[in-house]
C-alpha cells in the first residue's frame, strides 16, 4: 500500500508530514512511501536522506495517481484536490469547521477525509493528538520569543549595584500551550500568573509554580471533551475587572485561549492595554482565529502606546524541524490505527471512536 505526500505551500507552511525517521517505520510496517523532490530541503532534509530509508521520489501528478493515502498538513489547493481519486484517503489538519464546503465536495467524490483536529480527548488517542503536540511547542516558542524581545532581564538578580526584579508573566488560557508557556517562563526565572475558564486548570497551573487568577464565584466552563466553552457575559465582566487590575503590573502576556471551531474570545481590550506599562509585550497565539487581544493582527507586530502586540499566524514555522517530527509521529500512529496488517487493507471501522470522530461526514 502506497502512502504519498506532496509539498506544502512553503510561503505559509514550513512543516512536513513525513520525516526520514517515520518513513523508515512506515516501510517496516509494510507501506511504500512516495514524496516530491525537495520535499524537506527547506528544513535541511535532503532527498538522499529519504531515499536512504527506502522512499521513492516522484512528481506530484504520479504521487497523487499512485497513492492510496495522502498525508498533508493543511488542506491542499484545488490543483491537488481535483486529482484525488475515488476511495483515496486524505489525512491532515484541515480546519474542518471553516473548510466544510470543500471537504463535503471531496466526500461526494467518495474520498475519505480525516481531519485530526477532531480527535476525541481519550487516552488511546493521545499519541495521535496533533493539537497537543503542536501547542506544546507553540507555548514554549512564544515565551522564548517574548523574552528575546523584552528589554529587561527575566530572573531576579541580586548584584552589588542593587537588585533587579523578576519579570512578571501572565498566561491567558491554561491548555497545553498555556501550561508549556508557564513551565518555560518559570524555568527562566519569571513570576508567572495564569487564568482560564476551566477551574480544573487551577491545580495544573499551581503544580508548575504559577499563581492562578480565579474569577470570584466562577463556574467551570469545560466541555465533556476537555475543551473550554464560551463564557457568559457575567463571567466575561468579572474576568475583565480582574485582568484590568492584574495587567497594570504585568510585563509579558501570552494569549492562548481558543474555543474549537469558533472565533477566539476577545479577552484583553483596548482599555486594559492602555493601563499596561510601556515596554510590555503581548504575544497572541490565537491570532489565526481573530486573537484574544484588541489590536492583534495576524502575522504583524503592532506597537500601541509603548506596548508591543505580536500576532503570529503560524508560530510553528519558527520550529519546523521539531514540529514536523511530532506531527509526523502523530500521523503515523493514526495511520496504524486505520491499517489491518494481515489483510493489507484500510479498515474504516466506524465503531472506533477515533475513526468515527475524525472522519469528515
N, C-alpha and C positions, 0 to 999 in steps of 0.2 A: 504494500500500500504506500502511495506516494504522498508526502507532505511537502507543500511548497510555500514560499513567502516571497513577495516582491518588495522592492524598496519603497519606503515611505517618502512623502514629500519632505525632503530634508530641511526645507526652509521653516517648517513648523514642527517637525518631529525628528529627533536625533536617535531615539531608541530603536532597537531591533527586536524581533520576535524569536529568533533562533540564534544561539551563540554556538561556537565550536564545541564547547563542553556539552551542551544539551543535544547538539546534532549527534554526537557520539552515543548518547543514551538512547536517542530515537532509533539509531541503526541497530543497537544492541537489542532493542525491543521488537525489531522486525520491520521497521519502516525504511523507506528511501527518502532522502531529502534533496530538494532542488531549490536553489536560490539564484538571484540575479548576480551578474558580475558586479563587483564593487559594493556588494550588499552591506558590508561592515567597515569599509575602508575609512569612512569619516570618523570612526572611533578606533582607528588603528588596528582593525582586524582584517588581515589580507584574505584574498580568495584562497591562497595556498593553505592557510590555517583551516579553512572549511574543507578543502579538498583532502587534506591530510587525515581528517576524521571520517572521510568517506562520502562527503556531499558532492552533488553534481552541480555544475554551473550551466545555466541556460538563459535564453532570452525570455522576456516577460510573457510573450504570447504562448510559448511552449510550456512554461511553468503553469499557466492557467489552464492549458489544454490537458496536461498530463496529471495534474494533482487532484486527488480526492479531497484532501483537507488543505485549506488555505489559512495560514496564521498571520495575523496583522495586529497592529496597534490601533490605529484609527480606522474609521470606515473609509475604504478606498473610494477614489473618484469614479465617475461613470465609465471611463475608459477601461477600468478593471472590472467593475461590476457587470458590465454588458457582456463580458467574455466568460462569466461563470456559467457552468452547465448544470442541468438537472441533477439532483442528488449530491451536488457539491456541498461541502461543509465549510462554512466561514466562521472563524473564531477570533475574537478580539475584544476590545473595549470600545463599543460603538455608540455610547451615549444614546441608548435606545429611546428615551423619552423625547429627545429633540430630533432624532432621525427616523422616527417611526414610519413616515410615509415611504422613505427609500427602503427601509427594511421590510415593510409589508409587500413592496413590489418584488423583492427577492423571494419572499415566501410564495407568491403566486407563480413564480418560475420553478417552484419545488426545490429551492435551495435552502438548506438548513443553516440558520444563523444563530450562533451562540454569543451573547453579549455578556461578558464576565463581570461587569459592574452589578449585574442582577443576582450574583451568587448569594445564597442564603447564609446567614450567620450561624452556621452549625460547625461542630468540631471537625467533622470529616472534610469540610470544605476549606479549612484553614490553609492548607498547603497550596490551594488554588486562588487564594484571595488577593487579587491584583490591587484592590483598593488599599488594603492594609500594607502590602509590601512597598507600594509606591509612596503612600502617605508617610510611612516611616522615614524615608529618605527626604521627602519634601520638608517635614518638620525640622529635621537636622540641618538641611541646607539653608533654610530661611534664617535660622539663628546665626549660622556661620557668616552668611552674607551681611546680616544686620550688624554683627559685631565688627566686621571688617570695615563697614561704612561709618560706624559710630565714632565720634571724635574724642571719646574718653576711654580710660581703662575700664575693663569689665569687673575684675575681682577687687575686693577691698585690699588696699596696700598700706602698710604702716612703714613709713620711712622717717629718717632723721629730720626731713624737712616738713613732715606732717603726714596726716592720714588722708588717703583717697577713698571715698565711699564707694561701695559696690554699686554697679548699675542695677536698676530695677526693671524687671521684665514682666509684662502681662501677656498671658496666652489666652486668647478668646476661642473657646471650643477645645474640650479635652478628649477628643477622639484619638485615633492612632497618631496623626500628625501633631496634634497638640501635646500629647504625652511625650513624644520624642523631643519636641521643642523644649518642654520643661526639663527633661533629663539632660539635654545638651547644654542649656543655659545654666543649670545648676552645676554641671561638671566644670564649666568655665568660670564659676565664681559669682554668678549673678544672684540677686534676690528675686525669686520668682513667685508671681501671683497667677491664678488661673480662674476662669469662670466657665460654666457650662449649664445648659438647661437640664441635663441629666444628673440627678442627685447621686447616682451610683458612681459618678466620676470623682466625687469628693475624696473617697478613700484612695483611689488611684493617684490623684494629684498629690495628696499628702504623703503617700508612700515614696514619692520621688523627691520629697523635700519642698514641694510648693505649698503656698497658702491658698486655700480655696475660698473664693468670694461667693458666698451664698446669698441669694435674694431672700429676704425675710418672708417666711410663710409660703415659699415657692413649692409647687407640685413637681413631681418627677415627670419630665416631658421626654419620655423614651418610648419608642415603638417596641413591639414584641420582637422585632428583628435586631434590636440593639442600636438603632439609629436615632438621632434626635428628630423630634417632630416640632412643628411650628408652634411658637409660644403665643399665648393670649395677649391682648393689648395691655391688660393689667400687669402681667408679668413683664412685658417689654418696658413699661413705665418705671416699675421698680428697679429693673436691671439698669435702665438709663441713668437713674439717680445715683445708684451705687457706682457705676462706671465713671460718671462725670467727676465724682469726688476722687476716685482712685487714680484716674488718668492725670490728675494735676501733679502727681509725684512719680509718674512712670517715665522711663527713658525709651523703652523699646516695646512695641506691641506686635505680637504675632497673631494674625487673624486666620482661623482655620474652620470657622463654623459653616457647615453646609447641611442642607436638607435635601436628600436624594431626589433628583428629578424636578427640583424647584429652583427658583431664583434664590441666590444667597440672601439670608436675612441681613438687613441693614442695622448694624449694632452700634457703630461709632459714628455719631453725627457731627455736623459742622460745629455745633456749639461745644461739644466735647473736645474736638481738635483744637479749637481756638483757646481752650483752657490749658492745653499741654505746654510744657516747657520748650522753648526754642532749642533746636538741635535734636529733638526726639525723632524716632523713626517708627513708622507703621509698615509692616510687611503683610500684604493681604494675599494669602494663598487661595482665597475664594474669588479672585479677580475674574476667572473664566466664567463664573456664574453671576457676575454683577458686582461682587465684592461685599465685604462686611462693613466697609468704611465709606463715608462720603469722600468724594474726590478720587477714589480709586479708578484708575484707567488701565485696562488690560495691556500688558507689555509696555507700560510707561512709568516713568518716575516723576511724580508731581511734587512740587515744592509749594507749601501753603503756610504763610506766616512763620517761616523757620522750621516747619515740620515737613519731613520727607515721607511721602506715601508711595510705596513700591507695589506695583501690581503685576506680578509675573503670571502669564497665562499658562506656561508650562515650565515650572522651575526644574523639572527633571531633565530638561535638555542641558542643564548645567552638570548633571551627574549621569550622562548617558550610559557609561560602561556599567556602573553598579546597578542602575535602574534596569538595564537590559538583562543583566544576569538574573535578577529576581523575577522580572516579568517572564522571561523565557522558562524559568523553573515552574512558575505558576501555570503556564500554558501546557508544559509537558505533563504535569500532574493531572490537568483537566483532560488532555487527550487520552492518557492511560485509563482514565475512568470511563471513557467512551468506547474503548477498544477491547474486543474479545480476541485475545491472542490465539486461542485454539482454532477458531474459525477464520481468523484473519479478516474480521469484519467489524464495522462500527455498529454498536448496539445502542440505539437511541431509546433507552428504557425510560418511559415516562413515569414509571413508579419510583425512579430515583429522583429524590428531591433536587439534587444538584442539576441534573439534566433538565428536569421539568421547569425549574425556575429561570434558568439561563437561556432556554430556547425561546427565541422571539416568535410569538404566536400571532 
